[in-house]
Structures are given as C-alpha cells and as structure tokens.
Amino acid sequence: LASTLALSAFVPNSMAQSGGGDAELYMSGLAGPIGLEVDGRARAWLSQMGAPVEPGNGSVSWFYVGQNTLNPFIENYPIAINPLNGEGAGVHHVTIDNVGNLLMAVGGPPVAPQWGGVIQYETTPAVAEAGPYPACISAPCGAPVMNFFPTAGFAVGAGGPDTNAYSVAEDPFGNIFVADAGANMVIKVDTNGTPSVFATFPNVGGTQQSVPTRIIHVPNDGLPASRAFIMVELTGGPFTAGSARIWGIANDGTISVIATGGTTVVDCELDADGSLLICSAGTYDATAGIFAAGSGSIDRIDLVTGAITRVKSGLWLPTGIEVIDGMIYFCTFYE
C-alpha cells in the first residue's frame, strides 16, 4: 500500500464467522490472512500474506464451506519489503473469475516489479486437490498457472507514485480490473493482455492519498454510465478517521462517491439485501506502527443513501470478508 500497512509484529491469526451477534471462531493459526472468496463448488479460497519478513511465506489455500480443514494450494510466495516505507507486498486479494478460475492480486513495489500484477490459476477439483504448488514470481510459470498479467511496471510508468496490486475484479467480457493501492488507480487489462488506466482517484483533503484497496464488480445493464464496480479505500497516513470514501465506477471509468465517513477500509462485499459490508482496519497507532487492537470493525453501507451502520466492533485488523449461506465470514490479522 502507499501508506504503512506493513505489520510490525506477527502473532497467531484467526478467521471468524458472525451471524449478526457474537463472532464464533472458525479457524485459527493463520498467517496474515488477506482475501476470502467462495466459488461455485462450495469451496472457500483464502489468501495469506504471511509474516511481513523477506523472503516470505505467502500462500493460497481452500476449504469446503462448513468444514475447517485447510487444503494448501500455493505455498512460499515471497514478500518484498519496500525500502521507502517498510511495508510488505506480496499475496493480496483473490477473486473467482467468470468460469471458476482463481484470480490473485500480488503486490510488487518498484524493487521487485515482476511480482506486481494478477495471476490466474486453474482450480478444477483435480488440479486443486493435487496441490500444493510452488509460487509463481514471474512468467512463465508451471501448472496450475494459466495467465500472468504484470501491471506494476505499467502503473509506475503511467504516473503512479508507487505500485501495489491489491485486488482484482472481472467484467462479463473477461476484462480484468486491478486496484493498485500504490498508484492510486484502477488498471484495466483487456482480453489481449493490454493494460490501460481505467480510473484514478484524488487525494483526500489534498494531502492524504486515496490508497484503493478492494474492487468488486456489480451487475449492471452495460450502459457506459451505469455503475459497474464498487471500490473502497484505506487512505494514506495519518489515516484520519472518517476520511475514507466508497466509490462507484461506471463502465466508462467515470468515478463517483457513493458514501463518505469510512475509516481505513480494506475490503467489501455485497450482502443479499443489496447493502455493502466493509472491513475497517481501525485506528492506526503511529507509535506502535500497527493498527490498534480492538479498533477495527465491520460496517454496513446503504448504497442508496450512503448511511453507515455498525455490524461488528472490537476487531483487530479485519481484512477479508465474504457472505456464505447467509453468514458473514471475516478474517482478522490478529486475534
């Protein structure tokens, strides 16, 4: 990220589920969980950055919904520590594409641009169950890698101050859209693999960078002005409370603010009622170099009015969120 999200300590992590009341611990012993996504085969995919120490041990695993056995898929993915700000870049969010394959965003600061972009993995049952596989850090890669879309070099060349591919979405036509948290832009990679700047995001108050984190595609009628994506932002330091915006992005790349008043937002997910669930990392403790324990939350945004209501408070750096069978599953970096 463009600002300091690199964690200064590593302790046991957890993934919990909440039915609207107290959270129930579902899985523990994780290492920097970031992304959580469910596919059409009743499998949930979990990406873990690992401890923010080079050479790194990032990973992707999967488990059947309702079971807590984690099956390794990709192991020992490296982390690059950006010397400019000390943050770690590596495995970030995962998304299921239109045909059921896995798209994984991987961050790569300028010191290691070959790591920055999106990797597409085949996830058929036979392939997934034959894992784990080694990490892919540059093309060409072996099975189960299907495509590698490097975007880090493009992001910097397009004027981004830094680069860190944080999440990815896909439209119905197979174009992919990468939220680059360092470049403060969304990069479109068309079906020919050609990148272009799709949207850029202004600073907050003229000084804090936007730092886009999670982008998701939303169903629409395909018209140029129709909302096709929702994107949330962390914002840069000093991570002012209430400064994060929720953005809508039209098919033609036009941006608009859906809601204001968010704080350090790192993930989002549509709920069944059409509202948006968001993860807030919480209050950043500059002295400790980490987001404060218990200051994170899960909030709900009414996408019509922009109103924000609290769903779950008292969390320590919640990261990935997914609605599965009416339950809210979320990851936390610390428990």
C-alpha positions in Angstrom: 0.0 0.0 0.0 1.1 3.6 -0.5 1.0 4.1 3.3 2.1 1.9 6.1 0.1 -1.3 6.3 3.1 -3.5 6.8 2.7 -5.1 10.3 5.5 -4.8 12.7 4.7 -7.9 14.7 3.4 -11.4 13.9 1.1 -13.3 16.3 -1.4 -16.1 15.7 -4.3 -15.0 13.5 -7.9 -16.1 13.1 -10.8 -16.3 10.8 -14.2 -16.0 12.4 -17.8 -16.1 11.3 -20.7 -14.0 12.6 -24.4 -14.4 12.3 -25.1 -10.9 13.4 -24.3 -11.5 17.1 -21.1 -12.6 18.7 -18.5 -14.0 16.4 -17.6 -17.7 16.5 -14.1 -18.7 15.9 -14.0 -20.8 12.7 -10.3 -21.3 12.0 -7.1 -20.2 13.7 -3.3 -20.4 13.2 -3.3 -18.4 10.0 -0.5 -16.1 8.8 -1.6 -12.7 7.6 -5.0 -13.6 6.1 -6.0 -11.1 3.4 -8.6 -12.4 0.9 -11.6 -14.7 1.3 -13.7 -15.7 -1.7 -16.2 -18.6 -2.3 -16.5 -20.4 -5.6 -19.3 -22.3 -7.3 -18.1 -25.6 -6.0 -18.8 -24.9 -2.3 -15.1 -24.1 -1.7 -13.8 -21.0 0.0 -10.4 -19.7 -1.1 -8.1 -18.0 1.5 -5.1 -15.9 0.6 -2.4 -15.3 3.3 0.4 -12.8 3.0 2.4 -14.5 5.7 4.7 -12.7 8.1 6.0 -9.4 6.6 9.6 -10.6 6.6 11.6 -11.4 3.5 11.8 -13.9 1.8 8.2 -14.5 2.9 5.8 -17.4 3.1 2.6 -16.2 1.4 0.1 -18.8 0.4 -3.3 -19.6 -1.0 -5.5 -22.4 0.4 -9.0 -23.7 0.1 -11.6 -25.4 2.3 -15.1 -26.8 1.8 -17.7 -24.5 3.3 -18.8 -25.9 6.6 -15.5 -27.7 7.2 -12.4 -26.2 8.7 -9.7 -28.3 7.1 -7.4 -26.0 5.1 -6.0 -27.5 1.9 -2.8 -25.9 0.7 -2.8 -24.7 -3.0 0.1 -22.3 -3.4 3.0 -22.1 -0.9 6.0 -20.0 -0.1 5.1 -16.9 -2.1 7.7 -14.2 -1.5 7.2 -10.9 0.2 9.1 -7.7 -1.0 9.7 -5.1 1.7 9.6 -1.6 0.2 12.6 0.3 1.4 10.8 3.6 1.0 8.1 2.8 3.6 8.9 -0.6 5.1 5.6 -2.2 4.0 5.4 -5.7 2.7 4.0 -6.5 -0.7 3.0 -10.0 -1.8 -0.1 -12.1 -1.8 -3.2 -10.0 -1.6 -6.9 -10.5 -2.5 -8.4 -13.3 -4.5 -11.4 -13.3 -6.9 -13.2 -16.1 -8.7 -13.4 -15.3 -12.4 -16.3 -15.9 -14.8 -15.5 -19.6 -15.4 -14.5 -20.5 -11.9 -10.7 -20.0 -12.0 -8.9 -18.0 -9.3 -7.5 -14.5 -9.9 -4.9 -13.4 -7.3 -3.6 -9.9 -7.0 0.0 -9.8 -6.0 1.7 -6.6 -4.9 5.2 -5.6 -6.0 7.0 -2.4 -5.1 9.5 -0.9 -7.6 12.3 -3.0 -6.1 10.5 -6.2 -7.4 8.1 -5.1 -10.2 7.9 -8.7 -11.6 5.9 -9.6 -8.6 3.2 -7.0 -9.2 0.0 -7.9 -11.0 -2.5 -10.7 -11.3 -2.1 -14.4 -11.6 -4.8 -16.7 -12.9 -4.9 -20.2 -11.5 -6.8 -23.2 -12.7 -8.9 -24.6 -9.8 -10.7 -27.6 -11.2 -11.1 -30.3 -8.5 -8.4 -32.5 -9.9 -5.9 -29.6 -10.1 -6.8 -28.1 -6.7 -6.6 -31.5 -4.9 -3.1 -32.2 -6.4 -1.6 -29.2 -4.6 0.3 -27.6 -3.1 2.2 -25.9 -5.9 5.2 -23.6 -5.8 4.8 -19.9 -6.0 4.9 -18.1 -9.3 7.0 -14.9 -9.2 7.5 -14.2 -12.9 6.3 -15.6 -16.2 6.5 -18.3 -17.5 5.1 -20.4 -14.7 4.1 -24.1 -14.5 0.8 -25.6 -13.6 -1.7 -24.6 -12.4 -0.9 -21.0 -13.6 -3.0 -20.1 -16.7 -2.1 -16.5 -17.2 0.2 -13.8 -15.6 -0.7 -10.2 -16.0 2.1 -7.9 -14.8 0.9 -4.4 -14.0 3.5 -2.9 -11.6 5.8 -1.5 -14.4 2.8 -0.1 -16.2 1.4 1.6 -13.0 4.7 3.4 -12.3 5.1 4.3 -16.0 1.6 5.7 -16.0 2.4 8.2 -13.3 1.7 6.2 -10.1 3.9 7.3 -7.2 4.4 3.6 -6.3 2.7 0.3 -7.1 1.0 -2.4 -5.1 -1.7 -4.5 -6.8 -4.2 -5.2 -4.0 -7.3 -6.7 -5.6 -8.8 -7.6 -8.9 -12.3 -7.8 -10.4 -13.5 -9.1 -13.8 -16.3 -7.8 -16.0 -18.7 -10.1 -18.0 -16.4 -9.8 -21.1 -13.3 -11.1 -19.5 -11.5 -7.8 -18.9 -9.8 -7.6 -15.5 -9.6 -4.5 -13.3 -6.8 -4.2 -10.8 -7.0 -1.8 -7.8 -3.4 -0.6 -7.3 -3.0 0.7 -3.8 0.3 2.3 -4.5 -0.5 4.0 -7.8 -4.0 5.2 -6.6 -5.6 3.9 -9.8 -7.6 1.1 -11.3 -5.8 -0.6 -14.2 -7.8 -2.3 -16.9 -6.2 -5.3 -18.6 -8.2 -6.3 -21.7 -8.6 -9.7 -23.1 -5.5 -9.2 -25.2 -3.5 -8.6 -22.1 -3.1 -4.9 -22.8 -3.1 -2.6 -19.7 -4.6 0.9 -19.6 -5.5 3.4 -16.9 -9.2 2.9 -16.2 -9.7 5.3 -13.3 -7.6 7.4 -11.0 -8.5 8.7 -7.5 -7.8 12.1 -6.0 -6.2 12.6 -2.6 -8.3 13.1 0.5 -8.2 16.7 1.6 -5.4 17.4 -0.9 -2.8 15.6 1.2 -3.8 12.0 2.0 -3.5 9.6 -0.8 -6.6 7.6 -1.8 -5.0 4.1 -1.5 -7.6 2.0 -3.2 -7.9 -1.5 -1.7 -10.8 -3.7 -2.7 -12.7 -3.5 -6.0 -15.7 -5.7 -6.8 -17.9 -5.9 -10.0 -21.6 -5.4 -9.6 -24.3 -6.5 -12.1 -25.5 -3.8 -14.4 -27.1 -3.1 -17.8 -23.8 -2.5 -19.6 -24.5 1.1 -20.5 -21.5 3.4 -20.3 -22.7 5.5 -17.4 -24.0 2.6 -15.3 -22.2 1.6 -12.1 -20.1 -1.5 -12.8 -17.7 -1.5 -9.9 -17.6 -0.6 -6.2 -14.2 0.3 -4.8 -13.2 1.2 -1.2 -10.1 2.9 0.0 -7.7 2.8 3.0 -6.4 6.4 2.6 -2.9 7.3 3.3 -1.3 8.4 6.6 -2.3 9.8 9.0 -5.4 7.6 8.3 -7.8 10.3 9.5 -10.9 8.7 11.0 -13.9 9.2 8.7 -11.9 10.2 5.7 -12.3 7.0 3.6 -14.7 7.1 0.6 -16.7 4.4 -1.1 -16.5 4.8 -4.8 -18.7 3.8 -7.7 -17.1 3.3 -11.1 -19.1 3.3 -14.3 -18.5 1.1 -17.3 -16.7 4.0 -19.0 -14.4 4.6 -16.0 -16.3 7.6 -14.6 -15.9 7.7 -10.8 -18.4 9.0 -8.2 -18.6 8.9 -4.4 -21.3 6.6 -3.1 -20.6 7.2 0.6 -18.2 9.1 2.9 -17.3 8.6 6.5 -15.4 5.3 6.3 -12.2 4.7 8.2 -9.3 2.7 6.8 -11.4 0.4 4.6 -9.7 -2.7 3.3 -12.4 -5.0 1.9 -16.0 -5.0 0.9 -18.8 -7.5 -0.1 -22.4 -7.1 -1.2 -24.9 -8.6 1.1 -28.1 -10.3 0.0 -30.2 -7.2 0.7 -28.1 -5.1 -1.7 -26.2 -3.3 1.0 -22.4 -3.2 1.2 -20.4 -4.8 4.0 -17.0 -3.2 4.6 -14.0 -4.0 6.8 -12.4 -1.1 8.7 -8.8 -1.7 9.8 -9.4 0.8 12.6 -7.2 3.4 14.2 -3.5 3.5 13.3 -1.1 3.7 16.2 1.9 5.5 14.8 4.0 4.9 17.9 3.5 1.1 17.8 3.5 1.1 14.0 0.3 -1.0 13.8 -3.5 -0.6 13.8 -4.7 -0.5 17.3 -6.2 -3.7 18.9 -10.0 -3.7 19.1 -10.4 -0.6 16.9 -11.4 -2.4 13.7 -15.0 -3.1 12.7 -17.4 -4.4 10.1 -19.9 -1.8 8.9 -22.8 -1.8 6.6 -23.4 0.9 3.9 -26.8 1.6 2.4 -25.8 2.1 -1.3 -28.8 4.4 -1.9 -28.5 6.8 1.0 -24.8 6.3 1.9 -25.7 5.7 5.5 -23.2 3.7 7.5 -24.2 1.4 10.4 -22.0 -0.7 12.7 -22.3 -4.5 12.4 -19.4 -5.7 14.5 -16.9 -3.8 16.6 -13.9 -4.6 18.7 -11.9 -6.4 16.0 -8.1 -6.3 15.4 -7.4 -5.5 11.8 -10.2 -7.3 10.0 -9.2 -7.9 6.4 -11.2 -10.3 4.1 -15.0 -10.6 4.3 -17.4 -12.9 2.5 -21.1 -13.7 2.8 -21.6 -17.5 2.6 -25.0 -19.1 3.1 -26.3 -16.1 4.9 -23.4 -16.0 7.3 -20.8 -13.3 7.4 -17.3 -14.8 7.4 -14.3 -12.5 8.1 -10.6 -12.7 8.6 -8.6 -10.8 11.2 -4.8 -10.3 11.1 -4.7 -10.7 14.9 -7.0 -12.4 17.4 
